[in-house]
Amino acid sequence: MAEAFLRKYAGDHFEVYSAGFAPQPINPLTVKVMNEVGVDLSSQYSKDLRQFVGKIHFGVVVTVCVNAEEKCPTFPGVSTRLYWPFEDPAKLQGTDEQKLAKFREVRDQIEAKVKAWLKEKGISYSE
């Protein structure tokens, strides 16, 4: 979700990548809630962090969960490292409606955080 929102709002300012330690297919509820706000994830897929480490220079690294923050390697040359802890909505146990509500809640939190960070950086974006 963070990758998609950064691409949407600041793709002309940043090359945006997203990766993890144990990539899994994108959760169908993620696809659903992002489609609800007009963000198409059809071109996105889960990537392994090893695809990028030592191959691409990152000026900014953002981790979005406790596990990633604890395990994230040091990237040479990174000028900014940010930790935006969000609850993993896929871990919620409950009804389909409760799960969907949690995905929407986290989606909205991520979007708000991305927008706030861009504003803090003085980067304007269009809705």
N, CA, C and O atoms as CSV, one atom per row, in Angstrom:
chain,resi,resn,atom,element,x,y,z
A,1,MET,N,N,0.819,-1.187,0.000
A,1,MET,CA,C,0.000,0.000,0.000
A,1,MET,C,C,0.866,1.255,0.000
A,1,MET,O,O,0.581,2.216,-0.714
A,2,ALA,N,N,1.929,1.238,0.809
A,2,ALA,CA,C,2.802,2.412,0.867
A,2,ALA,C,C,3.455,2.666,-0.489
A,2,ALA,O,O,3.545,3.807,-0.943
A,3,GLU,N,N,3.906,1.593,-1.126
A,3,GLU,CA,C,4.505,1.744,-2.457
A,3,GLU,C,C,3.502,2.381,-3.415
A,3,GLU,O,O,3.848,3.306,-4.149
A,4,ALA,N,N,2.288,1.901,-3.412
A,4,ALA,CA,C,1.269,2.412,-4.333
A,4,ALA,C,C,0.956,3.881,-4.063
A,4,ALA,O,O,0.830,4.668,-5.000
A,5,PHE,N,N,0.830,4.252,-2.801
A,5,PHE,CA,C,0.531,5.655,-2.486
A,5,PHE,C,C,1.710,6.567,-2.803
A,5,PHE,O,O,1.515,7.684,-3.282
A,6,LEU,N,N,2.926,6.108,-2.544
A,6,LEU,CA,C,4.086,6.930,-2.910
A,6,LEU,C,C,4.178,7.101,-4.419
A,6,LEU,O,O,4.497,8.186,-4.905
A,7,ARG,N,N,3.902,6.046,-5.152
A,7,ARG,CA,C,3.889,6.162,-6.621
A,7,ARG,C,C,2.803,7.143,-7.067
A,7,ARG,O,O,3.032,7.982,-7.939
A,8,LYS,N,N,1.627,7.028,-6.465
A,8,LYS,CA,C,0.498,7.880,-6.859
A,8,LYS,C,C,0.797,9.351,-6.592
A,8,LYS,O,O,0.569,10.201,-7.452
A,9,TYR,N,N,1.302,9.646,-5.412
A,9,TYR,CA,C,1.465,11.041,-5.011
A,9,TYR,C,C,2.842,11.624,-5.293
A,9,TYR,O,O,2.984,12.845,-5.363
A,10,ALA,N,N,3.853,10.788,-5.456
A,10,ALA,CA,C,5.203,11.343,-5.605
A,10,ALA,C,C,6.053,10.569,-6.605
A,10,ALA,O,O,7.281,10.645,-6.571
A,11,GLY,N,N,5.411,9.836,-7.481
A,11,GLY,CA,C,6.149,9.048,-8.455
A,11,GLY,C,C,7.028,9.872,-9.375
A,11,GLY,O,O,7.989,9.353,-9.943
A,12,ASP,N,N,6.712,11.149,-9.530
A,12,ASP,CA,C,7.558,12.011,-10.353
A,12,ASP,C,C,8.721,12.593,-9.555
A,12,ASP,O,O,9.587,13.254,-10.129
A,13,HIS,N,N,8.759,12.361,-8.243
A,13,HIS,CA,C,9.849,12.836,-7.380
A,13,HIS,C,C,10.772,11.704,-6.926
A,13,HIS,O,O,11.933,11.942,-6.593
A,14,PHE,N,N,10.261,10.489,-6.913
A,14,PHE,CA,C,11.016,9.349,-6.393
A,14,PHE,C,C,10.853,8.134,-7.297
A,14,PHE,O,O,9.827,7.955,-7.952
A,15,GLU,N,N,11.894,7.304,-7.314
A,15,GLU,CA,C,11.748,5.952,-7.836
A,15,GLU,C,C,11.344,5.128,-6.626
A,15,GLU,O,O,12.081,5.070,-5.642
A,16,VAL,N,N,10.193,4.496,-6.688
A,16,VAL,CA,C,9.638,3.814,-5.525
A,16,VAL,C,C,9.770,2.300,-5.699
A,16,VAL,O,O,9.387,1.737,-6.725
A,17,TYR,N,N,10.318,1.664,-4.673
A,17,TYR,CA,C,10.460,0.214,-4.655
A,17,TYR,C,C,9.880,-0.305,-3.348
A,17,TYR,O,O,9.855,0.404,-2.342
A,18,SER,N,N,9.425,-1.526,-3.373
A,18,SER,CA,C,8.928,-2.164,-2.165
A,18,SER,C,C,9.411,-3.601,-2.175
A,18,SER,O,O,9.366,-4.279,-3.202
A,19,ALA,N,N,9.876,-4.062,-1.016
A,19,ALA,CA,C,10.373,-5.433,-0.929
A,19,ALA,C,C,10.286,-5.903,0.508
A,19,ALA,O,O,10.125,-5.108,1.434
A,20,GLY,N,N,10.396,-7.204,0.674
A,20,GLY,CA,C,10.325,-7.779,2.013
A,20,GLY,C,C,11.270,-8.951,2.165
A,20,GLY,O,O,11.971,-9.337,1.229
A,21,PHE,N,N,11.274,-9.510,3.368
A,21,PHE,CA,C,12.157,-10.620,3.686
A,21,PHE,C,C,11.578,-11.963,3.258
A,21,PHE,O,O,12.322,-12.889,2.932
A,22,ALA,N,N,10.271,-12.068,3.258
A,22,ALA,CA,C,9.591,-13.311,2.858
A,22,ALA,C,C,8.386,-12.930,2.016
A,22,ALA,O,O,7.250,-13.028,2.480
A,23,PRO,N,N,8.622,-12.493,0.776
A,23,PRO,CA,C,7.507,-12.000,-0.047
A,23,PRO,C,C,6.419,-13.052,-0.263
A,23,PRO,O,O,6.690,-14.226,-0.514
A,24,GLN,N,N,5.200,-12.587,-0.157
A,24,GLN,CA,C,4.012,-13.417,-0.374
A,24,GLN,C,C,3.168,-12.725,-1.439
A,24,GLN,O,O,3.323,-11.524,-1.662
A,25,PRO,N,N,2.296,-13.449,-2.085
A,25,PRO,CA,C,1.388,-12.777,-3.029
A,25,PRO,C,C,0.605,-11.663,-2.315
A,25,PRO,O,O,0.325,-11.749,-1.119
A,26,ILE,N,N,0.268,-10.638,-3.066
A,26,ILE,CA,C,-0.485,-9.525,-2.477
A,26,ILE,C,C,-1.839,-10.048,-2.018
A,26,ILE,O,O,-2.547,-10.727,-2.761
A,27,ASN,N,N,-2.178,-9.720,-0.789
A,27,ASN,CA,C,-3.434,-10.166,-0.200
A,27,ASN,C,C,-4.608,-9.620,-1.024
A,27,ASN,O,O,-4.630,-8.432,-1.347
A,28,PRO,N,N,-5.569,-10.461,-1.362
A,28,PRO,CA,C,-6.727,-9.996,-2.138
A,28,PRO,C,C,-7.480,-8.843,-1.467
A,28,PRO,O,O,-8.060,-8.006,-2.158
A,29,LEU,N,N,-7.479,-8.789,-0.144
A,29,LEU,CA,C,-8.148,-7.669,0.531
A,29,LEU,C,C,-7.382,-6.371,0.324
A,29,LEU,O,O,-7.986,-5.299,0.283
A,30,THR,N,N,-6.069,-6.449,0.195
A,30,THR,CA,C,-5.274,-5.258,-0.129
A,30,THR,C,C,-5.680,-4.741,-1.501
A,30,THR,O,O,-5.909,-3.544,-1.680
A,31,VAL,N,N,-5.769,-5.638,-2.456
A,31,VAL,CA,C,-6.177,-5.259,-3.814
A,31,VAL,C,C,-7.559,-4.621,-3.782
A,31,VAL,O,O,-7.791,-3.598,-4.425
A,32,LYS,N,N,-8.473,-5.225,-3.035
A,32,LYS,CA,C,-9.852,-4.723,-2.953
A,32,LYS,C,C,-9.910,-3.313,-2.367
A,32,LYS,O,O,-10.541,-2.428,-2.946
A,33,VAL,N,N,-9.251,-3.096,-1.212
A,33,VAL,CA,C,-9.364,-1.786,-0.562
A,33,VAL,C,C,-8.619,-0.699,-1.334
A,33,VAL,O,O,-8.995,0.472,-1.278
A,34,MET,N,N,-7.574,-1.079,-2.046
A,34,MET,CA,C,-6.875,-0.080,-2.862
A,34,MET,C,C,-7.717,0.269,-4.088
A,34,MET,O,O,-7.766,1.430,-4.494
A,35,ASN,N,N,-8.369,-0.710,-4.671
A,35,ASN,CA,C,-9.274,-0.432,-5.796
A,35,ASN,C,C,-10.385,0.519,-5.368
A,35,ASN,O,O,-10.821,1.364,-6.150
A,36,GLU,N,N,-10.842,0.381,-4.123
A,36,GLU,CA,C,-11.909,1.251,-3.610
A,36,GLU,C,C,-11.523,2.724,-3.664
A,36,GLU,O,O,-12.390,3.587,-3.802
A,37,VAL,N,N,-10.224,3.020,-3.557
A,37,VAL,CA,C,-9.775,4.420,-3.594
A,37,VAL,C,C,-9.096,4.749,-4.931
A,37,VAL,O,O,-8.357,5.727,-5.047
A,38,GLY,N,N,-9.365,3.916,-5.923
A,38,GLY,CA,C,-8.879,4.206,-7.268
A,38,GLY,C,C,-7.416,3.889,-7.526
A,38,GLY,O,O,-6.822,4.440,-8.453
A,39,VAL,N,N,-6.829,3.017,-6.730
A,39,VAL,CA,C,-5.426,2.638,-6.933
A,39,VAL,C,C,-5.380,1.197,-7.428
A,39,VAL,O,O,-5.794,0.270,-6.732
A,40,ASP,N,N,-4.873,1.033,-8.636
A,40,ASP,CA,C,-4.780,-0.270,-9.277
A,40,ASP,C,C,-3.447,-0.924,-8.933
A,40,ASP,O,O,-2.391,-0.351,-9.202
A,41,LEU,N,N,-3.482,-2.094,-8.353
A,41,LEU,CA,C,-2.266,-2.809,-7.974
A,41,LEU,C,C,-1.883,-3.898,-8.974
A,41,LEU,O,O,-0.990,-4.699,-8.693
A,42,SER,N,N,-2.527,-3.944,-10.113
A,42,SER,CA,C,-2.298,-5.057,-11.043
A,42,SER,C,C,-0.856,-5.159,-11.532
A,42,SER,O,O,-0.410,-6.243,-11.907
A,43,SER,N,N,-0.125,-4.051,-11.533
A,43,SER,CA,C,1.272,-4.107,-11.981
A,43,SER,C,C,2.247,-4.309,-10.817
A,43,SER,O,O,3.454,-4.413,-11.038
A,44,GLN,N,N,1.744,-4.364,-9.597
A,44,GLN,CA,C,2.607,-4.573,-8.438
A,44,GLN,C,C,2.641,-6.049,-8.065
A,44,GLN,O,O,1.683,-6.790,-8.285
A,45,TYR,N,N,3.762,-6.450,-7.498
A,45,TYR,CA,C,3.915,-7.817,-7.002
A,45,TYR,C,C,4.919,-7.799,-5.857
A,45,TYR,O,O,5.702,-6.858,-5.722
A,46,SER,N,N,4.891,-8.826,-5.047
A,46,SER,CA,C,5.799,-8.913,-3.909
A,46,SER,C,C,7.204,-9.229,-4.405
A,46,SER,O,O,7.402,-10.103,-5.249
A,47,LYS,N,N,8.181,-8.494,-3.858
A,47,LYS,CA,C,9.569,-8.671,-4.260
A,47,LYS,C,C,10.428,-8.987,-3.046
A,47,LYS,O,O,10.122,-8.567,-1.930
A,48,ASP,N,N,11.494,-9.723,-3.267
A,48,ASP,CA,C,12.441,-10.067,-2.219
A,48,ASP,C,C,13.467,-8.950,-2.091
A,48,ASP,O,O,13.958,-8.430,-3.093
A,49,LEU,N,N,13.782,-8.591,-0.881
A,49,LEU,CA,C,14.734,-7.526,-0.611
A,49,LEU,C,C,16.080,-7.780,-1.282
A,49,LEU,O,O,16.758,-6.836,-1.688
A,50,ARG,N,N,16.468,-9.042,-1.401
A,50,ARG,CA,C,17.772,-9.376,-2.001
A,50,ARG,C,C,17.873,-8.944,-3.461
A,50,ARG,O,O,18.977,-8.858,-3.999
A,51,GLN,N,N,16.746,-8.671,-4.108
A,51,GLN,CA,C,16.775,-8.164,-5.482
A,51,GLN,C,C,17.422,-6.788,-5.561
A,51,GLN,O,O,17.924,-6.392,-6.612
A,52,PHE,N,N,17.409,-6.059,-4.445
A,52,PHE,CA,C,17.820,-4.665,-4.469
A,52,PHE,C,C,19.088,-4.351,-3.684
A,52,PHE,O,O,19.844,-3.455,-4.058
A,53,VAL,N,N,19.328,-5.088,-2.591
A,53,VAL,CA,C,20.464,-4.777,-1.718
A,53,VAL,C,C,21.764,-4.877,-2.507
A,53,VAL,O,O,22.060,-5.893,-3.135
A,54,GLY,N,N,22.532,-3.785,-2.453
A,54,GLY,CA,C,23.813,-3.731,-3.139
A,54,GLY,C,C,23.717,-3.473,-4.633
A,54,GLY,O,O,24.743,-3.379,-5.308
A,55,LYS,N,N,22.513,-3.357,-5.158
A,55,LYS,CA,C,22.332,-3.152,-6.595
A,55,LYS,C,C,21.754,-1.783,-6.929
A,55,LYS,O,O,21.986,-1.245,-8.011
A,56,ILE,N,N,21.008,-1.234,-5.993
A,56,ILE,CA,C,20.354,0.063,-6.196
A,56,ILE,C,C,20.687,0.957,-5.013
A,56,ILE,O,O,20.665,0.512,-3.866
A,57,HIS,N,N,20.999,2.227,-5.295
A,57,HIS,CA,C,21.239,3.188,-4.214
A,57,HIS,C,C,19.889,3.720,-3.734
A,57,HIS,O,O,19.063,4.167,-4.530
A,58,PHE,N,N,19.687,3.665,-2.434
A,58,PHE,CA,C,18.467,4.198,-1.842
A,58,PHE,C,C,18.808,5.430,-1.012
A,58,PHE,O,O,19.652,5.366,-0.119
A,59,GLY,N,N,18.156,6.546,-1.304
A,59,GLY,CA,C,18.342,7.750,-0.509
A,59,GLY,C,C,17.450,7.740,0.721
A,59,GLY,O,O,17.797,8.306,1.757
A,60,VAL,N,N,16.300,7.095,0.598
A,60,VAL,CA,C,15.334,7.003,1.685
A,60,VAL,C,C,14.882,5.546,1.793
A,60,VAL,O,O,14.545,4.915,0.792
A,61,VAL,N,N,14.879,5.025,3.014
A,61,VAL,CA,C,14.339,3.696,3.275
A,61,VAL,C,C,13.242,3.842,4.307
A,61,VAL,O,O,13.445,4.456,5.354
A,62,VAL,N,N,12.083,3.281,4.017
A,62,VAL,CA,C,10.951,3.318,4.937
A,62,VAL,C,C,10.592,1.880,5.295
A,62,VAL,O,O,10.363,1.053,4.413
A,63,THR,N,N,10.545,1.588,6.583
A,63,THR,CA,C,10.039,0.293,7.030
A,63,THR,C,C,8.674,0.532,7.648
A,63,THR,O,O,8.447,1.549,8.303
A,64,VAL,N,N,7.757,-0.424,7.433
A,64,VAL,CA,C,6.374,-0.202,7.854
A,64,VAL,C,C,5.859,-1.225,8.856
A,64,VAL,O,O,4.669,-1.237,9.172
A,65,CYS,N,N,6.744,-2.087,9.362
A,65,CYS,CA,C,6.300,-3.026,10.387
A,65,CYS,C,C,7.463,-3.349,11.320
A,65,CYS,O,O,8.625,-3.158,10.962
A,66,VAL,N,N,7.150,-3.831,12.499
A,66,VAL,CA,C,8.148,-4.120,13.522
A,66,VAL,C,C,9.174,-5.116,13.000
A,66,VAL,O,O,10.376,-4.908,13.163
A,67,ASN,N,N,8.716,-6.190,12.378
A,67,ASN,CA,C,9.609,-7.222,11.882
A,67,ASN,C,C,10.626,-6.648,10.892
A,67,ASN,O,O,11.818,-6.943,10.977
A,68,ALA,N,N,10.154,-5.839,9.968
A,68,ALA,CA,C,11.044,-5.245,8.974
A,68,ALA,C,C,12.037,-4.298,9.632
A,68,ALA,O,O,13.211,-4.276,9.260
A,69,GLU,N,N,11.587,-3.527,10.592
A,69,GLU,CA,C,12.478,-2.580,11.263
A,69,GLU,C,C,13.585,-3.323,12.000
A,69,GLU,O,O,14.739,-2.895,11.983
A,70,GLU,N,N,13.243,-4.421,12.638
A,70,GLU,CA,C,14.232,-5.179,13.400
A,70,GLU,C,C,15.230,-5.892,12.499
A,70,GLU,O,O,16.397,-6.026,12.865
A,71,LYS,N,N,14.802,-6.349,11.338
A,71,LYS,CA,C,15.648,-7.159,10.463
A,71,LYS,C,C,16.254,-6.394,9.292
A,71,LYS,O,O,17.140,-6.910,8.611
A,72,CYS,N,N,15.793,-5.182,9.052
A,72,CYS,CA,C,16.214,-4.444,7.869
A,72,CYS,C,C,17.715,-4.205,7.889
A,72,CYS,O,O,18.254,-3.694,8.871
A,73,PRO,N,N,18.394,-4.576,6.803
A,73,PRO,CA,C,19.843,-4.368,6.760
A,73,PRO,C,C,20.180,-2.894,6.608
A,73,PRO,O,O,19.322,-2.065,6.305
A,74,THR,N,N,21.417,-2.601,6.820
A,74,THR,CA,C,21.909,-1.252,6.598
A,74,THR,C,C,22.143,-1.089,5.100
A,74,THR,O,O,22.784,-1.928,4.467
A,75,PHE,N,N,21.627,-0.022,4.553
A,75,PHE,CA,C,21.830,0.281,3.145
A,75,PHE,C,C,22.882,1.376,3.041
A,75,PHE,O,O,22.683,2.471,3.565
A,76,PRO,N,N,23.993,1.100,2.375
A,76,PRO,CA,C,25.024,2.127,2.229
A,76,PRO,C,C,24.473,3.361,1.518
A,76,PRO,O,O,23.730,3.249,0.543
A,77,GLY,N,N,24.844,4.527,2.016
A,77,GLY,CA,C,24.469,5.772,1.365
A,77,GLY,C,C,23.077,6.272,1.648
A,77,GLY,O,O,22.675,7.300,1.103
A,78,VAL,N,N,22.321,5.579,2.485
A,78,VAL,CA,C,20.971,6.032,2.801
A,78,VAL,C,C,21.054,7.301,3.636
A,78,VAL,O,O,21.679,7.316,4.697
A,79,SER,N,N,20.422,8.361,3.156
A,79,SER,CA,C,20.450,9.615,3.907
A,79,SER,C,C,19.303,9.721,4.896
A,79,SER,O,O,19.401,10.452,5.881
A,80,THR,N,N,18.221,9.003,4.645
A,80,THR,CA,C,17.062,9.053,5.528
A,80,THR,C,C,16.492,7.652,5.701
A,80,THR,O,O,16.214,6.946,4.732
A,81,ARG,N,N,16.326,7.271,6.961
A,81,ARG,CA,C,15.674,5.989,7.265
A,81,ARG,C,C,14.480,6.304,8.154
A,81,ARG,O,O,14.621,6.918,9.211
A,82,LEU,N,N,13.304,5.876,7.711
A,82,LEU,CA,C,12.069,6.172,8.424
A,82,LEU,C,C,11.414,4.874,8.881
A,82,LEU,O,O,11.484,3.849,8.203
A,83,TYR,N,N,10.787,4.943,10.030
A,83,TYR,CA,C,10.045,3.795,10.554
A,83,TYR,C,C,8.610,4.238,10.768
A,83,TYR,O,O,8.314,5.049,11.645
A,84,TRP,N,N,7.726,3.689,9.949
A,84,TRP,CA,C,6.300,3.987,10.036
A,84,TRP,C,C,5.593,2.705,10.439
A,84,TRP,O,O,5.177,1.936,9.572
A,85,PRO,N,N,5.447,2.457,11.732
A,85,PRO,CA,C,4.846,1.184,12.160
A,85,PRO,C,C,3.333,1.155,11.945
A,85,PRO,O,O,2.585,1.948,12.516
A,86,PHE,N,N,2.921,0.229,11.119
A,86,PHE,CA,C,1.496,0.001,10.882
A,86,PHE,C,C,1.164,-1.426,11.282
A,86,PHE,O,O,1.974,-2.340,11.124
A,87,GLU,N,N,-0.019,-1.595,11.793
A,87,GLU,CA,C,-0.509,-2.927,12.125
A,87,GLU,C,C,-0.663,-3.727,10.831
A,87,GLU,O,O,-1.091,-3.185,9.812
A,88,ASP,N,N,-0.319,-4.997,10.870
A,88,ASP,CA,C,-0.491,-5.860,9.699
A,88,ASP,C,C,-1.939,-6.327,9.670
A,88,ASP,O,O,-2.329,-7.157,10.491
A,89,PRO,N,N,-2.748,-5.813,8.742
A,89,PRO,CA,C,-4.167,-6.173,8.737
A,89,PRO,C,C,-4.404,-7.653,8.431
A,89,PRO,O,O,-5.452,-8.193,8.789
A,90,ALA,N,N,-3.464,-8.305,7.787
A,90,ALA,CA,C,-3.635,-9.721,7.448
A,90,ALA,C,C,-3.580,-10.619,8.679
A,90,ALA,O,O,-3.991,-11.778,8.619
A,91,LYS,N,N,-3.078,-10.097,9.785
A,91,LYS,CA,C,-2.978,-10.898,11.002
A,91,LYS,C,C,-4.260,-10.875,11.826
A,91,LYS,O,O,-4.393,-11.639,12.782
A,92,LEU,N,N,-5.197,-10.012,11.469
A,92,LEU,CA,C,-6.448,-9.915,12.223
A,92,LEU,C,C,-7.265,-11.185,12.078
A,92,LEU,O,O,-7.472,-11.684,10.972
A,93,GLN,N,N,-7.716,-11.691,13.187
A,93,GLN,CA,C,-8.654,-12.816,13.194
A,93,GLN,C,C,-10.048,-12.230,13.378
A,93,GLN,O,O,-10.254,-11.364,14.228
A,94,GLY,N,N,-10.982,-12.689,12.601
A,94,GLY,CA,C,-12.345,-12.179,12.733
A,94,GLY,C,C,-13.161,-12.510,11.506
A,94,GLY,O,O,-12.763,-13.312,10.660
A,95,THR,N,N,-14.307,-11.874,11.434
A,95,THR,CA,C,-15.206,-12.089,10.298
A,95,THR,C,C,-14.632,-11.404,9.058
A,95,THR,O,O,-13.708,-10.595,9.152
A,96,ASP,N,N,-15.185,-11.735,7.913
A,96,ASP,CA,C,-14.750,-11.088,6.672
A,96,ASP,C,C,-14.953,-9.583,6.748
A,96,ASP,O,O,-14.121,-8.816,6.262
A,97,GLU,N,N,-16.059,-9.156,7.358
A,97,GLU,CA,C,-16.343,-7.726,7.488
A,97,GLU,C,C,-15.315,-7.043,8.394
A,97,GLU,O,O,-14.871,-5.932,8.103
A,98,GLN,N,N,-14.938,-7.706,9.491
A,98,GLN,CA,C,-13.937,-7.150,10.404
A,98,GLN,C,C,-12.573,-7.043,9.724
A,98,GLN,O,O,-11.863,-6.050,9.886
A,99,LYS,N,N,-12.222,-8.067,8.971
A,99,LYS,CA,C,-10.950,-8.052,8.253
A,99,LYS,C,C,-10.924,-6.922,7.226
A,99,LYS,O,O,-9.941,-6.187,7.127
A,100,LEU,N,N,-12.001,-6.788,6.469
A,100,LEU,CA,C,-12.085,-5.736,5.467
A,100,LEU,C,C,-11.995,-4.358,6.127
A,100,LEU,O,O,-11.327,-3.464,5.609
A,101,ALA,N,N,-12.654,-4.188,7.247
A,101,ALA,CA,C,-12.599,-2.916,7.976
A,101,ALA,C,C,-11.175,-2.606,8.420
A,101,ALA,O,O,-10.739,-1.457,8.348
A,102,LYS,N,N,-10.444,-3.625,8.879
A,102,LYS,CA,C,-9.056,-3.415,9.320
A,102,LYS,C,C,-8.168,-3.037,8.136
A,102,LYS,O,O,-7.317,-2.157,8.262
A,103,PHE,N,N,-8.354,-3.687,6.998
A,103,PHE,CA,C,-7.582,-3.330,5.806
A,103,PHE,C,C,-7.856,-1.882,5.400
A,103,PHE,O,O,-6.935,-1.155,5.026
A,104,ARG,N,N,-9.109,-1.468,5.471
A,104,ARG,CA,C,-9.441,-0.076,5.133
A,104,ARG,C,C,-8.800,0.899,6.124
A,104,ARG,O,O,-8.278,1.943,5.732
A,105,GLU,N,N,-8.845,0.553,7.385
A,105,GLU,CA,C,-8.258,1.405,8.425
A,105,GLU,C,C,-6.756,1.592,8.187
A,105,GLU,O,O,-6.253,2.715,8.220
A,106,VAL,N,N,-6.051,0.496,7.950
A,106,VAL,CA,C,-4.608,0.578,7.728
A,106,VAL,C,C,-4.307,1.304,6.417
A,106,VAL,O,O,-3.363,2.091,6.349
A,107,ARG,N,N,-5.102,1.046,5.378
A,107,ARG,CA,C,-4.931,1.763,4.110
A,107,ARG,C,C,-5.008,3.267,4.326
A,107,ARG,O,O,-4.170,4.020,3.829
A,108,ASP,N,N,-6.021,3.697,5.071
A,108,ASP,CA,C,-6.208,5.130,5.311
A,108,ASP,C,C,-5.071,5.709,6.154
A,108,ASP,O,O,-4.665,6.851,5.938
A,109,GLN,N,N,-4.558,4.943,7.100
A,109,GLN,CA,C,-3.420,5.387,7.913
A,109,GLN,C,C,-2.176,5.558,7.043
A,109,GLN,O,O,-1.446,6.542,7.171
A,110,ILE,N,N,-1.947,4.601,6.172
A,110,ILE,CA,C,-0.773,4.672,5.299
A,110,ILE,C,C,-0.882,5.861,4.354
A,110,ILE,O,O,0.086,6.599,4.171
A,111,GLU,N,N,-2.035,6.049,3.761
A,111,GLU,CA,C,-2.215,7.182,2.852
A,111,GLU,C,C,-1.987,8.500,3.587
A,111,GLU,O,O,-1.314,9.392,3.071
A,112,ALA,N,N,-2.541,8.624,4.777
A,112,ALA,CA,C,-2.358,9.856,5.552
A,112,ALA,C,C,-0.887,10.081,5.892
A,112,ALA,O,O,-0.407,11.213,5.841
A,113,LYS,N,N,-0.176,9.029,6.234
A,113,LYS,CA,C,1.244,9.148,6.584
A,113,LYS,C,C,2.058,9.561,5.367
A,113,LYS,O,O,2.930,10.423,5.471
A,114,VAL,N,N,1.788,8.963,4.226
A,114,VAL,CA,C,2.493,9.333,3.002
A,114,VAL,C,C,2.256,10.803,2.682
A,114,VAL,O,O,3.202,11.534,2.385
A,115,LYS,N,N,1.013,11.238,2.738
A,115,LYS,CA,C,0.696,12.638,2.446
A,115,LYS,C,C,1.369,13.586,3.438
A,115,LYS,O,O,1.899,14.625,3.044
A,116,ALA,N,N,1.348,13.231,4.720
A,116,ALA,CA,C,1.972,14.078,5.739
A,116,ALA,C,C,3.478,14.181,5.507
A,116,ALA,O,O,4.052,15.262,5.641
A,117,TRP,N,N,4.117,13.073,5.162
A,117,TRP,CA,C,5.555,13.081,4.919
A,117,TRP,C,C,5.893,13.934,3.700
A,117,TRP,O,O,6.859,14.696,3.722
A,118,LEU,N,N,5.101,13.807,2.640
A,118,LEU,CA,C,5.342,14.623,1.450
A,118,LEU,C,C,5.170,16.104,1.760
A,118,LEU,O,O,5.948,16.935,1.292
A,119,LYS,N,N,4.163,16.429,2.541
A,119,LYS,CA,C,3.951,17.825,2.935
A,119,LYS,C,C,5.143,18.331,3.745
A,119,LYS,O,O,5.618,19.446,3.532
A,120,GLU,N,N,5.620,17.508,4.674
A,120,GLU,CA,C,6.781,17.859,5.495
A,120,GLU,C,C,8.019,18.102,4.624
A,120,GLU,O,O,8.842,18.963,4.936
A,121,LYS,N,N,8.146,17.342,3.532
A,121,LYS,CA,C,9.276,17.472,2.613
A,121,LYS,C,C,9.071,18.612,1.620
A,121,LYS,O,O,9.967,18.916,0.832
A,122,GLY,N,N,7.896,19.246,1.653
A,122,GLY,CA,C,7.601,20.329,0.732
A,122,GLY,C,C,7.293,19.859,-0.677
A,122,GLY,O,O,7.464,20.604,-1.642
A,123,ILE,N,N,6.844,18.633,-0.790
A,123,ILE,CA,C,6.518,18.062,-2.101
A,123,ILE,C,C,5.013,18.149,-2.302
A,123,ILE,O,O,4.235,17.564,-1.549
A,124,SER,N,N,4.618,18.889,-3.332
A,124,SER,CA,C,3.195,19.017,-3.606
A,124,SER,C,C,2.748,17.852,-4.466
A,124,SER,O,O,3.532,17.297,-5.236
A,125,TYR,N,N,1.509,17.492,-4.333
A,125,TYR,CA,C,0.945,16.375,-5.062
A,125,TYR,C,C,-0.499,16.688,-5.397
A,125,TYR,O,O,-1.136,17.526,-4.758
A,126,SER,N,N,-0.994,16.013,-6.394
A,126,SER,CA,C,-2.406,16.200,-6.731
A,126,SER,C,C,-3.158,14.944,-6.330
A,126,SER,O,O,-2.611,13.841,-6.336
A,127,GLU,N,N,-4.404,15.132,-5.988
A,127,GLU,CA,C,-5.249,14.018,-5.530
A,127,GLU,C,C,-5.559,13.108,-6.642
A,127,GLU,O,O,-6.258,12.114,-6.449
